[in-house]
Amino acid sequence: METRLAAARHSKLPEPAHDVRRTISVAARRISHFSPLRVQLPDWVIQGTPRPPYDADLARELLSNTGEFPRSRSGMLAVLHEYRYALHDVLTSDPGHTDQADMRAAACRQ
């Protein structure tokens, strides 16, 4: 538990320089052994604006803000759902991306 608290204080990824939350984040209300990790929604969800597309910087911010997973099932699903969007946006922004890969993925789902 001690290492978990120490790791929460010293993230390997740099912290964002701005105060606006652009991605979902997981954090404890206070540093304690018994404080549960809570999911905090980004500002665009609260304001009801469309989800911005993820680029490498925003995906890095998502990873740094979700260093640990929440205990609740709904919180875990929210974080994994956001990971899915980030992975999709980063992979499709690649110049080598083709529609053929999308067709293969759709065929696998069926």
C-alpha positions in Angstrom: 0.0 0.0 0.0 2.9 2.3 0.8 4.3 1.9 -2.7 0.9 2.6 -4.2 0.7 5.9 -2.4 4.3 6.8 -3.3 3.7 5.9 -7.0 0.6 8.1 -7.0 2.7 11.0 -5.9 5.5 10.4 -8.4 4.1 9.7 -11.9 6.6 8.8 -14.6 4.7 10.7 -17.2 4.7 14.5 -17.0 1.7 16.2 -15.5 -0.3 18.5 -17.8 0.5 22.2 -17.5 -3.1 23.5 -17.7 -5.9 23.4 -15.3 -8.6 22.2 -17.7 -9.3 18.5 -17.5 -9.2 17.2 -21.1 -9.3 13.5 -20.3 -10.9 11.2 -17.7 -8.8 10.8 -14.6 -8.7 8.5 -11.6 -7.6 9.9 -8.2 -8.2 9.7 -4.5 -9.9 12.5 -2.8 -7.2 12.5 -0.2 -4.0 10.5 0.3 -5.0 7.8 2.7 -4.9 4.0 2.9 -8.7 3.9 3.0 -9.7 6.6 0.4 -11.3 5.0 -2.6 -10.2 6.0 -6.1 -12.8 8.1 -7.9 -13.3 8.7 -11.6 -13.4 12.4 -12.5 -14.9 13.2 -15.8 -13.3 15.7 -18.3 -14.7 19.1 -18.8 -16.1 18.3 -22.2 -18.4 15.7 -20.7 -19.7 18.0 -18.0 -20.3 20.8 -20.6 -22.0 18.4 -23.1 -19.6 19.2 -26.0 -18.5 16.5 -28.4 -15.5 14.3 -27.6 -12.3 15.8 -29.0 -10.2 13.4 -31.1 -7.2 11.9 -29.4 -3.7 12.6 -30.5 -0.4 11.4 -29.0 -0.3 14.2 -26.4 -3.9 13.7 -25.3 -3.4 9.9 -25.1 -0.3 10.5 -23.0 -2.4 12.7 -20.7 -5.0 10.0 -20.4 -2.4 7.5 -19.4 -0.8 9.8 -16.8 -4.3 10.6 -15.3 -5.3 7.0 -15.0 -2.3 5.4 -13.4 -4.5 3.2 -11.3 -7.9 1.7 -12.0 -10.9 2.4 -9.9 -12.5 -0.2 -7.7 -16.1 0.3 -9.0 -17.3 -1.6 -12.0 -18.8 1.5 -13.6 -15.6 3.5 -13.1 -13.6 0.7 -14.6 -15.9 0.5 -17.6 -15.7 4.3 -18.1 -11.9 4.2 -18.1 -11.7 1.2 -20.4 -14.2 2.9 -22.7 -12.0 6.0 -22.9 -8.9 3.9 -23.6 -10.8 2.3 -26.5 -11.6 5.7 -28.0 -8.0 6.9 -27.5 -6.5 3.8 -29.1 -8.8 4.0 -32.1 -8.2 7.7 -32.7 -4.4 7.4 -32.4 -4.3 4.4 -34.7 -6.5 5.9 -37.3 -4.6 9.2 -37.3 -1.6 7.2 -38.6 -0.9 8.1 -42.3 -0.5 4.4 -43.1 -4.1 3.7 -42.0 -6.3 2.2 -44.6 -10.0 1.4 -44.8 -9.0 -2.3 -45.4 -8.0 -2.6 -41.7 -11.4 -1.2 -40.7 -13.2 -3.8 -42.9 -11.1 -6.7 -41.3 -12.0 -5.5 -37.9 -15.7 -5.3 -38.8 -15.5 -8.8 -40.2 -13.9 -10.2 -37.0 -16.7 -8.7 -34.9 -19.4 -10.4 -36.9 
